Each structure stands twice: as structure tokens, then as C-alpha cells.
Amino acid sequence: MKWHIDDDKQQGHMELLQRLVAHSPAALPAMEPILRCDLAGLCDTIRSLTEFDIRNPLYRLTPARAEFMIALLDARFRKAKEVLGL
């Protein structure tokens, strides 16, 4: 995404978060509860999605893929908190 249509290049998610907070400091208090939430319940939900009996195995969420998704989610939450000083 770009911050502005006239920007030369796209920015990453973390850069956009930083820019949003710099532009609108009131956004940080709205982000904080989301970034401080306990991910355990969400991780349990993601893991439970591996239990669906899908006819086509190509579309089934494997336990390995679920754990990969959870690791990415955790890393992004940690990075966002670091970037925003939370």
C-alpha cells in the first residue's frame, strides 16, 4: 500500500502503522488493546481449523501450516508492539 497516491513506492505494514500514529496520535490508544490481546484463544481457533473434514485434501489446513500461521501472527504482533513502543 501507499500512504498517498502520489508516493513513489509502497510501504510495508509496520511503516504504515508508524506513519498512521505519527499523523494521528489518537490512533495509538485504539491499536493498543488489539496488540495487547491474548493470542492464545485465536491460536486455539486456528489449530481447530485443521480438524475439518475437507473433501479435497488440497484445501485442508494442515497442522504444520496452522503452526506456521501462528508463528507469523505472533511475530507480526511482537514487531508491531516494538515499532509502536508498546
Secondary structure, DSSP 8 states (H G I E B T S, - for coil): --SSTT-SS---HHHHHHHHHHH-TTHHHHHHHHHTS-THHHHHHHHHGGG---SSGGG---HHHHHHHHHHHHHHHHHHHHHHT-
